[in-house]
Amino acid sequence: MKIGDLQDYHKTITDTYDERSANHDKSDWHRTTALQLVEDMPPRMGDSVLDIATGTGTIAFHAASLVGPSGNVVGIDLSQGMLAQANAKLSTSGLRNLEFIVADAEHLEFPPNSFDRIYCASAFFWILDPLATLKHWRNLLKPGGCLGFHALPETSYVWVSEVRNVLANYGISYVLNKPTGSVEKCDQLLTEAGFRKINIREEKEGWFIPLEQAKSTWLQEDHFSPGQHPNPLVGVPDDILAQAKRDYEARLEELNTDKGVWNDISMYYIHAKK
Ligand SMILES: C[S@@+](CC[C@H](N)C(=O)[O-])C[C@H]1O[C@@H](n2cnc3c(N)ncnc32)[C@H](O)[C@@H]1O
């Protein structure tokens, strides 16, 4: 990807999350799922921890309390808005073993073998090059160090899985969820990146949403498309876009029940060792 395209892609991320930053801590779902990643593989007293795509620092603050004054924690994120929220909490926390840095998860500048634990909650779907990034993160772990992150199954989010299926009929590849879509794919990615002791657990979750709400989620040409830039609809002729949108709506009508359309939001909890 050209530098200009990468800058555009990062701008969609920072615009999106700067706007969401003031409300992010109101999401119990994000907090619970992030802390679960740590609970499955907690750091020890004195450990060095990296929280990638830290957002407002949910994992980073928790890890800082677990590693104690002899340990240290760094939270990185691209969104200055998210980090402003994290730093506001840090300034009143009394913690001295925690810092937040603006950085891109795919191009981190820490020396190799720096961390005992690396976490990344609810952000891996933004990664443009999953395999290279996993290799990069592995390189930052100390030997025996552990990585814990979330990834999305192929079925997650009805507006992703169904848009992907519809677009595939027109030869258009929508990559969101694709690289991590199954346990086998996750296992293969991590193995290829050099990890061992790979553990992948699927947490099933979801709820019904009204049909009209589901229909309103059709991917627009100017919409962001995590893990892929530009959005795969850019440059697709209008008549094909219109037909694909009709196909999407028809598919949602097929899926509709008296309770609405089931929106699967299952997630993989993945832990692996260097
Ligand atoms: C859904 S939020 C999750 C935040 C936090 N991990 C949590 O669970 O509460 C996704 C975060 O990923 C960050 N992000 C996305 N792509 C990134 C990248 N390439 N480098 C650094 N941060 C990134 C966004 O800025 C945002 O703060």
The ligand as an ORCA input file, in Angstrom:
! r2SCAN-3c Opt
* xyz 0 1
  C     -13.058     -1.059     19.457
  S     -11.709     -0.106     20.020
  C     -11.044     -1.177     21.283
  C     -10.253     -0.414     22.319
  C      -9.755     -1.268     23.500
  N      -8.808     -2.287     23.063
  C     -10.904     -1.904     24.225
  O     -11.109     -3.119     24.088
  O     -11.614     -1.186     24.941
  C     -10.540     -0.310     18.679
  C      -9.267      0.519     18.872
  O      -8.302      0.107     17.905
  C      -7.540      1.240     17.546
  N      -6.813      0.918     16.306
  C      -7.332      0.442     15.146
  N      -6.349      0.216     14.258
  C      -5.184      0.538     14.874
  C      -3.816      0.523     14.465
  N      -3.443      0.124     13.238
  N      -2.881      0.922     15.355
  C      -3.232      1.337     16.598
  N      -4.509      1.397     17.027
  C      -5.471      0.991     16.175
  C      -8.591      2.315     17.423
  O      -8.046      3.619     17.422
  C      -9.453      2.023     18.661
  O      -9.003      2.727     19.797
*
